[in-house]
Amino acid sequence: MSTIAQHLQDVHTRLAQAATQAGRASQDITLLAVSKTKPAADVEAAWAAGQRWFGENYVQEAVDKITTLKKRCPDLVWHLIGPLQSNKSRLVAEHFDWVQTVDRLKIAQRLNDQRPPHMRPLNVCLQVNVSGEASKSGLAPAEAELLAEQVAALPRLCLRGLMTIPEATDNSETLRAQLLELKHLFDRMQKKHPQLDTLSMGMSNDLELAVACGSTLVRVGTAIFGSRNP
Ligand SMILES: *Cc1c(COP(=O)(O)O)cnc(C)c1O
């Protein structure tokens, strides 16, 4: 078995244990393999081990991999999880299946206008800044409901849920409070938008806590592909 396949199995074991602990069904939690900075061959190895959903941060790097792997691995599902600048929105609209980092109307409108007509609507999560750190992208929790209304009205986008990157802290109570804030916001928004099914939170180091707090999509890089070179 390849190292990547072994790591994937280990992550699935962690997820299953976390789900059991939380009294949740493990099939309600999807694993997104974060392949940023890693070569297409690593994505292919993960694909051979059954992984289908991949997350990337840098648009041009991702588009190169998507193009390389299109023929060999036709059923890959690609998520953008890095910040999105307006001048890259067309490439994103033409190549990705999901964008998890929508945090303003202007970028949502551009993605909507640029999504090619032969493709399915682009799945979208709103990125929410729950830590309030000025350096973080994402919109304030209080702004999320208005943007959700506006995005839900765009026909070439499909609003799926919320995403967050909490504070990088070892304090698990701080982390728990931030993850639960997103969960509560998600539950409130689901009442108005019953189609919402995705709460994207949790990474290699905090996936157990994220599952305990209601995550439905964990984004895992290091634990699958190993550490990244800066
Ligand atoms: C890099 C990245 C991840 C993966 O982080 P790991 O700690 O390597 O699991 C998850 N989410 C986002 C937004 C990232 O940029």
PDBQT file of the ligand as one rigid body, heavy atoms in Angstrom, charges set to zero:
ROOT
HETATM    1  C1  LIG A 301      -3.798  24.205   3.983  1.00  0.00    +0.000 C 
HETATM    2  C2  LIG A 301      -5.220  24.246   4.412  1.00  0.00    +0.000 A 
HETATM    3  C3  LIG A 301      -5.834  23.144   5.030  1.00  0.00    +0.000 A 
HETATM    4  C4  LIG A 301      -5.096  21.865   5.393  1.00  0.00    +0.000 C 
HETATM    5  O1  LIG A 301      -4.321  22.066   6.540  1.00  0.00    +0.000 OA
HETATM    6  P1  LIG A 301      -3.506  20.835   7.218  1.00  0.00    +0.000 P 
HETATM    7  O2  LIG A 301      -3.140  21.386   8.552  1.00  0.00    +0.000 OA
HETATM    8  O3  LIG A 301      -2.323  20.576   6.349  1.00  0.00    +0.000 OA
HETATM    9  O4  LIG A 301      -4.423  19.685   7.301  1.00  0.00    +0.000 OA
HETATM   10  C5  LIG A 301      -7.177  23.246   5.341  1.00  0.00    +0.000 A 
HETATM   11  N1  LIG A 301      -7.892  24.352   5.063  1.00  0.00    +0.000 NA
HETATM   12  C6  LIG A 301      -7.337  25.428   4.473  1.00  0.00    +0.000 A 
HETATM   13  C7  LIG A 301      -8.177  26.622   4.190  1.00  0.00    +0.000 C 
HETATM   14  C8  LIG A 301      -5.992  25.417   4.145  1.00  0.00    +0.000 A 
HETATM   15  O5  LIG A 301      -5.450  26.508   3.583  1.00  0.00    +0.000 OA
ENDROOT
TORSDOF 0
